[in-house]
């Protein structure tokens, strides 16, 4: 069984692109010179953000709905290494999950990470075939965040 997804990407001059699905849009940009300011994430950072968001959502869903955990905050810090030669593909990705909540069971987190990778997060499942992805986690007090909740 399949379903279709569509995105329209419009080049906006320089290295800026707006991608939209008809309802939502994102701006991507790429510096043409070192240190040049940009108006959005680069396409590779957008890919990394997609992995972080997909895995965060699937891990939280699994922990709360399937594994009986209460999660008050979940952050994913994603880091990638990439080749310096073109094409500058990602060569390794690390995901660090920071979880807060009362009495989080580490075994439940291990299970949620495994299920997210294997069954629930399509971005993780696709990327792992070409790029090694390592996931770790820490159970922490409420982590500070500068992003909207």
C-alpha positions as CSV (number, residue, x, y, z in Angstrom):
1,X,0.0,0.0,0.0
2,X,1.3,3.5,-0.8
3,X,0.2,7.1,-0.5
4,X,1.4,10.1,-2.3
5,X,3.2,13.2,-1.0
6,X,3.8,16.4,-3.0
7,X,6.0,19.4,-2.5
8,X,6.5,22.4,-4.8
9,X,9.9,24.0,-4.6
10,X,10.4,27.5,-6.1
11,X,13.9,28.9,-6.5
12,X,13.7,32.5,-5.2
13,X,17.1,33.9,-6.4
14,X,20.6,33.4,-5.1
15,X,20.4,30.1,-3.3
16,X,17.0,30.6,-1.6
17,X,14.2,28.1,-2.2
18,X,10.7,28.1,-0.8
19,X,9.1,24.6,-0.5
20,X,5.4,24.3,0.1
21,X,2.7,21.6,0.2
22,X,-0.2,24.0,-0.5
23,X,-0.8,24.8,3.1
24,X,2.6,25.1,4.8
25,X,5.9,26.4,3.6
26,X,9.5,26.5,4.6
27,X,12.4,28.6,3.4
28,X,15.7,27.1,2.7
29,X,18.9,28.9,1.8
30,X,22.6,28.2,1.2
31,X,25.5,30.7,1.6
32,X,27.3,31.3,-1.7
33,X,30.3,32.7,0.2
34,X,31.7,31.7,3.6
35,X,30.1,33.7,6.4
36,X,27.3,35.0,4.2
37,X,24.0,35.4,6.0
38,X,21.1,33.2,5.0
39,X,17.3,33.3,5.4
40,X,16.6,29.7,6.2
41,X,18.1,26.3,7.0
42,X,20.3,24.6,4.3
43,X,18.7,21.6,2.6
44,X,21.0,19.2,4.6
45,X,20.1,20.9,7.9
46,X,16.4,20.6,6.8
47,X,16.9,16.9,6.3
48,X,18.6,16.6,9.7
49,X,15.7,18.6,11.3
50,X,13.2,16.2,9.6
51,X,15.0,13.3,11.2
52,X,15.0,15.0,14.7
53,X,11.3,16.0,14.4
54,X,10.2,12.6,13.2
55,X,12.1,10.7,15.8
56,X,11.0,13.0,18.6
57,X,7.4,12.6,17.7
58,X,7.5,8.8,17.3
59,X,9.5,8.3,20.5
60,X,7.2,10.5,22.6
61,X,4.1,8.8,21.1
62,X,5.5,5.4,21.9
63,X,6.6,6.3,25.4
64,X,3.3,7.9,26.3
65,X,0.7,5.9,24.5
66,X,2.2,2.4,24.3
67,X,4.7,2.2,27.2
68,X,2.9,4.2,29.9
69,X,5.5,6.8,30.5
70,X,4.8,10.5,31.4
71,X,7.0,12.8,29.4
72,X,7.1,16.5,30.3
73,X,9.8,17.5,27.9
74,X,11.6,15.8,25.0
75,X,14.4,17.4,23.0
76,X,16.5,15.9,20.3
77,X,20.0,17.2,19.5
78,X,21.0,16.0,16.0
79,X,24.5,16.3,14.7
80,X,25.9,15.1,11.4
81,X,29.3,14.8,9.8
82,X,29.6,15.2,6.1
83,X,32.1,14.8,3.3
84,X,34.1,17.9,2.3
85,X,34.2,16.8,-1.4
86,X,31.1,17.2,-3.6
87,X,28.6,15.8,-3.2
88,X,28.9,16.7,0.5
89,X,26.7,13.8,1.7
90,X,26.2,13.0,5.3
91,X,28.6,10.3,6.5
92,X,27.3,9.8,10.1
93,X,24.5,11.1,12.3
94,X,24.1,11.2,16.0
95,X,20.8,11.8,17.8
96,X,20.8,12.6,21.5
97,X,17.4,12.5,23.2
98,X,16.9,14.5,26.4
99,X,13.8,13.3,28.3
100,X,12.2,14.7,31.3
101,X,9.3,13.3,33.3
102,X,8.5,11.6,36.6
103,X,10.0,8.1,36.9
104,X,11.0,7.5,33.3
105,X,11.9,3.8,32.8
106,X,15.2,3.5,30.9
107,X,14.0,0.1,29.4
108,X,10.9,1.9,28.0
109,X,13.2,4.5,26.4
110,X,15.4,1.8,24.9
111,X,12.3,0.1,23.5
112,X,10.8,3.4,22.1
113,X,14.1,4.2,20.3
114,X,14.3,0.8,18.7
115,X,10.6,0.9,17.6
116,X,11.0,4.4,16.3
117,X,14.0,3.4,14.2
118,X,12.5,0.1,12.9
119,X,8.8,0.8,12.5
120,X,7.5,4.3,13.2
121,X,9.8,7.0,11.9
122,X,10.1,6.8,8.1
123,X,12.9,9.4,7.9
124,X,15.1,7.4,10.3
125,X,14.2,4.1,8.5
126,X,15.2,5.6,5.1
127,X,18.3,7.4,6.1
128,X,19.8,4.5,8.1
129,X,20.2,2.5,4.8
130,X,22.8,5.0,3.6
131,X,24.1,6.8,6.7
132,X,25.1,5.3,10.1
133,X,22.8,6.8,12.8
134,X,23.6,6.5,16.5
135,X,21.0,7.3,19.1
136,X,21.6,8.0,22.8
137,X,19.5,9.4,25.5
138,X,19.7,11.1,28.9
139,X,17.0,11.4,31.4
140,X,17.3,15.0,32.8
141,X,15.5,17.6,34.8
142,X,13.5,20.0,32.6
143,X,16.1,21.1,30.0
144,X,16.1,24.8,29.1
145,X,15.0,25.4,25.6
146,X,15.0,28.5,23.5
147,X,12.5,27.1,21.0
148,X,8.7,27.5,21.3
149,X,7.2,24.6,23.2
